[in-house]
Amino acid sequence: MSVRTLVKSIQDIMRQDTGVDGDAQRISQLCWLFFLKIIDDQDKELELLRDDYRAPIPAKLQWRNWAADPEGITGDELQAFINNELFPTLKNLTASGQPGDRRRVVHDVFEDAYHYMKSGHLVRQVINKINGIDFNNLSERQHFGDIYEQILNDLQSAGNAGEYYTPRAVTAFMAQQIDPHPGETLCDPACGTGGFLSCAIRHMRDHYVKRPEDEATMQNALRAVEKKPLPHMLCVTNMLLHGIEDPSFVRHDNTLARPYISWTKSEYVDIVLTNPPFGGREEDGIESNFPQHYRTRETADLFLALIIRLLKPGGRAAVVLPDGSLFGEGVKTRLKGHLMEECNLHTIVRLPNSVFRPYASIGTNLLFFEKGQPTTQVWYWEHQVPEGQKAYSMTKPIRLEHLADCAEWWGGASPKEREGRQEGPRAWKVSAEEIKARNYNLDIKNPHTVEEDHGDPEELLEDLNNAEAEIQALRDQLKSILSEALIR
């Protein structure tokens, strides 16, 4: 049985349970079960490799000792064990605070986890299916990693779609162009399910991780925060799947809840890769953590202010922002001015509205900038949907190869490598002076695109008035017919 078929069969079993209501609960339930199996498989491997290794989960509660036997406890006995022993113990695990203490990871995952299923017999069926995956088998783990992506996709139908999902082609492209190296501190302050982290990890392993020391250096330099419990749990599990030994760097918190000025130089980072939630409004009081001239309730704006502060001199960032951030005024204008004074905003990639479909239909942009030098000019690249396709969709999503032409035009990660850029049908540049004269409106359309001729506005207005008059005449006629019919 393929891993995809296996996961589907697990979801089918869970649909029979009266306690699980909807996709979000089903995915949450699946996640903590997968987490326990993944961490136990990882523990077994670490126990073989290190004489001094101690598993973070007490022996009785380890997957191998209560779940692995297909003839093991089931029904009411299994329900009682999960509700009265497993959950209370794991929710209250205390970590030493030392780096590498995996008890903190377990505690953080279970802190907000719930056991929704009501039938112990169905739980046993699910457990026995999960036992079919060996997470120490590299090819099985990679297959499951792909399936996990599908689970994250499924999550979108549970609502809150745009909040923590970015198409993988976009995250992979951004990681590729930012080009992180092991040892560079890399932060995602609104990490969702960990898409940017996993793409950055994959990029570093493919290009720069040659020795065990490189791997350790890379893992020790990762930073992430996620506010919501379910994506946080999904992210931690995602990190374990990607072979991260101690994913406790994924903090369950709201990055914006901390005063802006309290971030000190020792916490500044080399790279920020993120898609801050847009359209969101922060709760009362959060904006007071920020300087007066940046105060707003809009989540994306607050994150942009914080990202500029968090970068070290020479640090670089790739951030997804909606069109509204480019042309918005007030706080948005002040933020864009601050961004261009503090950083070199060297590239904006403009994406079509359909990239985030079906979860959101909104124009988005990828902003790439480096801290330390003011912006002198901004290069724009307009990404277009492939020929023969009207828009991206669930069945035809954006793929990394669709962005290959932009990567080829890009020229490299360093400013020197970008010097040879040429203007063309999809690429144009605008000086900082021109942007400043536009009151920092960055919503600059492709000058090489011929605007469609929609006709003379006066004629269009006259046509509209005529059509409305015709509709009104038909309405009156229908009213008269109905009145006559009622009188008869």
C-alpha positions in Angstrom: 0.0 0.0 0.0 1.4 3.4 -0.9 1.8 6.0 1.8 -0.8 8.2 0.1 -3.3 5.4 0.1 -2.5 4.6 3.7 -3.1 8.2 4.9 -6.4 8.3 3.0 -7.5 5.0 4.7 -6.6 6.6 8.1 -8.8 9.6 7.3 -11.6 7.3 6.2 -11.5 5.5 9.6 -11.5 8.8 11.5 -14.6 10.0 9.5 -16.5 7.1 11.2 -15.8 8.5 14.7 -18.5 10.7 16.2 -16.0 12.7 18.2 -14.2 14.2 15.2 -16.0 17.2 13.7 -14.4 18.4 10.5 -11.0 18.7 8.9 -9.3 20.8 11.5 -10.0 18.3 14.3 -9.1 15.3 12.1 -5.8 16.8 11.2 -5.1 17.8 14.8 -5.8 14.3 15.9 -3.7 12.8 13.1 -0.8 15.2 13.9 -0.2 14.2 17.5 -0.5 10.5 16.6 2.1 10.9 13.8 4.2 13.0 16.1 4.4 10.2 18.7 5.3 7.6 16.1 7.9 9.9 14.4 9.6 10.9 17.6 9.7 7.3 18.8 11.3 6.1 15.6 13.8 8.9 15.9 14.5 8.0 19.6 15.2 4.4 18.6 17.8 5.6 16.1 19.4 8.1 18.6 19.6 5.4 21.3 21.7 3.2 18.9 24.0 6.1 17.9 24.6 7.5 21.4 25.3 5.7 24.6 24.1 8.6 26.8 20.8 9.3 24.9 17.6 9.3 27.0 14.2 9.5 25.3 12.1 12.5 26.3 8.9 10.4 26.8 8.6 8.1 29.8 9.0 4.4 28.8 5.4 3.4 29.4 4.1 6.2 27.2 6.5 5.5 24.3 4.8 4.5 21.1 6.7 1.2 21.0 5.3 0.1 24.4 1.6 0.9 24.0 0.8 1.3 20.3 3.2 -0.8 18.2 1.6 -4.2 19.0 -1.4 -4.6 16.7 -3.1 -6.8 19.3 -2.4 -4.2 22.1 -4.9 -2.3 24.2 -8.1 -1.2 22.5 -11.6 0.0 23.1 -12.4 1.6 26.5 -9.0 0.6 27.9 -7.2 2.5 25.2 -9.4 5.5 25.6 -8.8 5.5 29.4 -5.0 5.2 28.8 -4.9 8.1 26.4 -7.2 10.4 28.4 -6.0 9.6 31.9 -2.3 8.8 31.5 -0.8 9.8 28.1 -2.2 13.3 27.8 -1.9 14.5 31.4 1.7 13.3 31.6 2.9 14.7 28.3 1.1 18.1 28.9 3.0 18.4 32.1 6.5 17.2 31.1 9.1 19.6 32.4 12.3 20.3 30.5 15.7 21.1 32.0 16.1 24.2 29.8 19.3 22.8 28.4 19.7 22.9 24.6 18.7 19.5 23.1 16.3 18.6 25.8 13.5 17.1 23.7 11.0 17.1 26.6 10.3 20.7 25.8 9.3 19.7 22.2 6.9 17.1 23.5 5.4 19.5 26.1 4.9 22.2 23.5 3.1 19.9 21.1 0.8 18.5 23.7 0.1 21.7 25.6 -2.8 22.6 23.2 -3.4 19.1 21.7 -6.8 17.3 22.2 -7.9 13.7 21.8 -11.2 14.1 19.8 -11.9 10.5 18.9 -14.6 8.7 21.0 -14.2 5.1 19.9 -11.2 3.2 21.2 -11.6 0.5 18.6 -11.4 3.1 15.8 -8.3 4.7 17.5 -6.7 1.2 17.5 -7.4 0.8 13.8 -5.8 4.2 13.1 -2.8 3.3 15.2 -2.3 0.0 13.4 -2.3 1.9 10.1 0.3 4.4 11.3 2.5 1.5 12.4 2.8 0.7 8.6 5.2 3.7 8.2 8.8 3.3 9.2 10.1 6.9 9.7 13.7 5.6 10.0 13.5 4.3 6.4 14.6 7.3 4.4 12.6 6.7 1.3 9.4 6.1 3.4 10.1 9.3 5.3 10.5 11.2 2.1 7.3 9.8 0.7 5.5 10.7 4.0 7.0 14.2 3.7 5.2 14.6 0.4 2.0 13.2 2.0 2.4 15.6 4.9 2.4 18.4 2.3 -0.9 17.1 1.2 -2.2 17.1 4.8 -1.2 20.7 5.0 -3.1 21.3 1.8 -6.1 19.6 3.2 -6.0 21.9 6.1 -6.9 24.8 3.9 -10.5 23.4 3.5 -10.7 23.7 7.3 -10.6 27.5 6.9 -8.1 30.1 7.9 -6.4 29.3 4.6 -4.1 32.2 3.8 -3.0 32.5 7.4 -0.4 29.8 7.4 0.0 28.3 4.0 2.2 29.6 1.2 2.4 27.6 -2.1 5.6 25.4 -1.9 6.8 26.7 -5.3 6.9 30.2 -3.8 8.7 29.2 -0.5 11.2 27.1 -2.5 11.9 30.1 -4.9 12.4 32.5 -2.0 14.7 30.2 -0.2 16.7 29.6 -3.4 17.1 33.3 -4.2 18.0 34.2 -0.5 20.6 31.3 -0.6 21.0 30.6 3.2 24.2 29.0 4.4 24.7 26.8 7.5 25.5 29.0 10.5 23.5 32.0 9.3 20.7 32.7 11.7 17.5 32.2 9.8 14.2 33.3 11.3 10.5 33.0 10.3 8.6 35.1 12.8 5.2 33.8 11.6 6.2 30.3 10.5 2.8 28.6 10.1 3.4 24.9 9.3 7.1 25.5 8.5 7.1 25.7 4.7 9.9 28.3 4.6 12.0 26.4 7.2 11.7 23.1 5.3 12.6 24.8 2.0 15.6 26.6 3.5 16.8 23.3 5.2 16.5 21.4 1.9 18.4 24.2 0.0 21.3 24.1 2.5 21.5 20.3 2.5 21.5 20.2 -1.3 24.2 22.9 -1.6 26.3 23.3 1.5 25.9 20.6 4.1 28.8 18.2 3.5 29.8 17.1 7.0 27.9 16.3 10.3 29.3 19.6 11.7 27.6 21.5 8.9 24.3 19.9 9.7 24.7 20.7 13.4 25.7 24.3 12.6 22.6 24.7 10.3 20.2 23.2 12.9 21.5 25.4 15.7 20.9 28.6 13.7 17.2 28.2 13.0 14.6 30.4 14.7 10.8 30.4 14.4 7.6 31.5 16.1 3.9 30.5 15.5 1.0 31.9 17.4 -1.7 29.3 16.7 -1.7 25.8 18.3 -2.5 23.7 15.3 0.0 25.1 12.8 2.6 25.1 15.6 2.0 21.4 16.2 2.2 20.8 12.4 5.4 22.8 12.1 7.2 20.9 14.9 6.1 17.5 13.3 7.3 18.9 10.0 10.7 19.7 11.5 11.0 16.1 12.9 10.2 14.7 9.5 13.0 16.8 8.1 15.4 15.2 10.5 15.7 18.2 12.9 16.6 16.6 16.2 15.5 19.5 18.5 12.7 21.5 17.0 12.1 23.4 20.3 13.4 26.5 18.4 9.8 26.6 17.0 8.2 28.7 19.7 4.5 28.8 20.4 4.0 32.5 20.8 3.0 35.8 19.2 6.1 37.5 17.9 4.3 40.9 17.9 3.3 40.6 21.6 6.8 41.7 22.6 7.8 45.4 22.7 9.7 46.4 19.6 12.5 48.1 21.5 13.1 45.0 23.6 14.7 43.1 20.7 18.4 43.5 21.3 21.5 43.2 19.0 22.2 39.7 20.4 18.9 38.5 18.9 19.3 40.1 15.4 19.4 37.6 12.6 21.1 37.1 9.2 18.0 36.1 7.3 14.2 36.5 7.5 12.1 34.3 5.3 8.4 34.8 5.9 4.8 35.3 4.8 3.2 37.4 7.6 -0.6 37.0 7.8 -2.2 39.7 5.8 -5.7 41.1 6.1 -5.4 40.2 9.8 -6.1 42.6 12.7 -4.1 42.3 15.9 -5.9 42.4 19.3 -6.1 45.5 21.4 -2.9 46.6 22.9 -0.5 44.8 20.5 0.1 48.0 18.5 1.3 49.8 21.7 4.4 47.6 21.6 5.5 49.6 18.5 6.8 53.2 18.1 4.0 55.7 17.7 4.7 56.3 13.9 4.3 52.6 13.1 1.2 51.9 15.2 -1.5 50.1 13.4 -3.7 47.0 14.0 -2.8 45.5 10.7 -0.6 42.4 11.2 1.4 42.6 8.0 2.5 46.2 8.7 3.7 45.4 12.2 5.6 42.4 11.0 7.4 44.5 8.3 8.5 47.1 11.0 9.8 44.2 13.2 11.6 42.4 10.3 13.6 45.6 9.5 14.6 45.8 13.1 15.5 42.1 13.4 17.9 42.1 10.6 21.6 42.4 11.3 23.6 45.0 9.2 24.1 43.0 6.0 21.2 40.7 6.8 18.7 39.9 4.0 15.0 39.2 3.8 12.4 37.8 1.5 8.8 38.7 2.5 5.4 38.0 0.9 3.2 41.1 1.0 -0.2 41.9 -0.6 -0.7 44.7 -3.2 -2.3 46.8 -0.5 1.0 47.1 1.3 2.6 48.5 -1.9 0.1 51.3 -2.6 -1.3 51.9 1.0 -0.9 55.2 2.7 -0.4 56.5 6.3 1.5 54.0 8.4 2.2 52.0 5.2 3.9 55.1 3.6 6.1 55.7 6.7 7.0 52.0 6.8 8.0 51.9 3.1 10.1 55.1 3.6 11.8 53.5 6.6 12.4 50.3 4.6 14.1 52.1 1.7 16.2 54.3 4.0 17.4 51.3 6.2 17.6 48.6 3.5 18.3 48.1 -0.1 15.0 47.0 -1.5 16.5 45.5 -4.6 13.8 43.3 -6.1 10.0 43.0 -6.1 8.5 40.0 -7.8 4.9 40.7 -8.7 2.6 37.6 -8.7 -0.8 37.2 -10.3 -3.9 37.0 -8.2 -4.4 33.3 -8.7 -1.2 32.1 -7.0 -2.9 31.6 -3.7 -6.1 30.2 -5.2 -8.4 28.7 -4.1 -7.6 29.9 -0.6 -7.4 33.6 -1.5 -7.6 35.6 -4.7 -5.3 38.5 -4.0 -2.4 40.1 -5.8 0.8 39.3 -3.9 4.4 40.4 -4.1 7.8 39.0 -3.0 10.0 41.7 -1.5 13.7 41.1 -1.3 15.9 43.5 0.6 19.2 43.8 2.4 19.9 45.9 5.5 22.6 48.5 5.8 22.5 50.5 2.6 19.6 52.7 1.4 17.7 51.8 -1.7 18.9 53.6 -4.9 16.7 51.6 -7.4 14.1 48.9 -7.3 14.0 46.2 -9.9 10.6 44.6 -10.7 9.8 41.3 -12.3 6.3 40.5 -13.4 5.5 36.7 -13.1 2.9 35.6 -15.6 0.8 32.5 -15.7 2.2 29.9 -18.2 1.0 30.2 -21.8 -2.2 28.3 -22.5 -3.4 28.6 -18.9 -5.8 31.3 -17.8 -5.0 31.2 -14.1 -3.4 29.0 -11.4 -5.8 26.7 -9.6 -6.0 23.7 -7.1 -5.4 21.3 -10.0 -2.9 23.5 -11.8 -0.9 25.3 -9.1 2.2 27.3 -9.5 5.4 25.2 -9.8 9.0 26.1 -9.1 9.9 25.7 -12.8 7.4 28.4 -13.6 9.7 30.8 -11.8 12.9 29.5 -13.6 13.0 32.5 -16.0 13.0 34.9 -13.0 15.8 32.9 -11.4 17.8 33.0 -14.6 17.3 36.8 -14.9 18.1 37.4 -11.2 21.9 37.2 -11.5 22.9 35.8 -8.0 22.5 36.4 -4.3 25.1 39.3 -3.9 24.7 42.9 -5.1 27.6 42.5 -7.5 26.1 39.4 -9.1 22.9 41.4 -9.8 24.7 44.2 -11.7 24.2 42.6 -15.1 20.4 42.7 -15.0 18.6 43.8 -18.1 15.2 45.3 -18.6 12.8 43.3 -20.8 9.2 42.4 -21.3 8.9 41.2 -17.7 11.6 43.3 -16.0 11.9 47.0 -15.3 13.6 49.3 -12.8 12.5 52.4 -10.9 14.7 54.9 -9.1 14.3 55.6 -5.4 13.8 59.3 -6.3 10.8 58.4 -8.5 9.3 56.2 -5.8 9.8 58.9 -3.2 8.1 61.4 -5.5 5.1 59.0 -5.7 4.9 59.2 -1.9 6.5 55.7 -1.6 3.7 54.0 -3.7 5.5 50.8 -4.9 2.5 49.6 -6.9 4.2 50.2 -10.2 2.8 48.4 -13.2 4.9 46.8 -16.0 5.6 49.7 -18.5 6.2 47.1 -21.3 2.6 45.8 -21.1 0.2 47.4 -23.4 -3.0 48.3 -21.5 -6.1 46.8 -23.0 -8.3 49.4 -24.8 -11.6 49.2 -23.0 -13.1 52.0 -25.1 -14.1 55.6 -24.6 -15.4 56.2 -21.0 -18.2 58.5 -22.2 -19.4 55.9 -24.7 -19.2 53.1 -22.1 -21.2 55.2 -19.6 -23.9 55.9 -22.3 -24.1 52.1 -23.0 -24.5 51.4 -19.3 -27.3 54.0 -19.0 -29.1 52.5 -22.0 -28.8 49.0 -20.7 -30.1 50.1 -17.3 -33.1 51.9 -18.9 -33.8 48.7 -20.9 -33.8 46.6 -17.8 -36.1 49.0 -16.0 -38.6 48.9 -19.0 -38.6 45.1 -18.8 -39.1 45.2 -15.0 -42.2 47.5 -15.5 -43.5 45.2 -18.2 -43.2 42.2 -16.0 -44.8 44.1 -13.1 -47.8 45.0 -15.3 -48.2 41.3 -16.5 -48.1 40.1 -12.9 -50.6 42.7 -11.7 -53.1 41.8 -14.5 -52.7 38.0 -13.7 -53.5 38.7 -10.0 -56.6 40.8 -10.8 -58.0 38.0 -12.9 
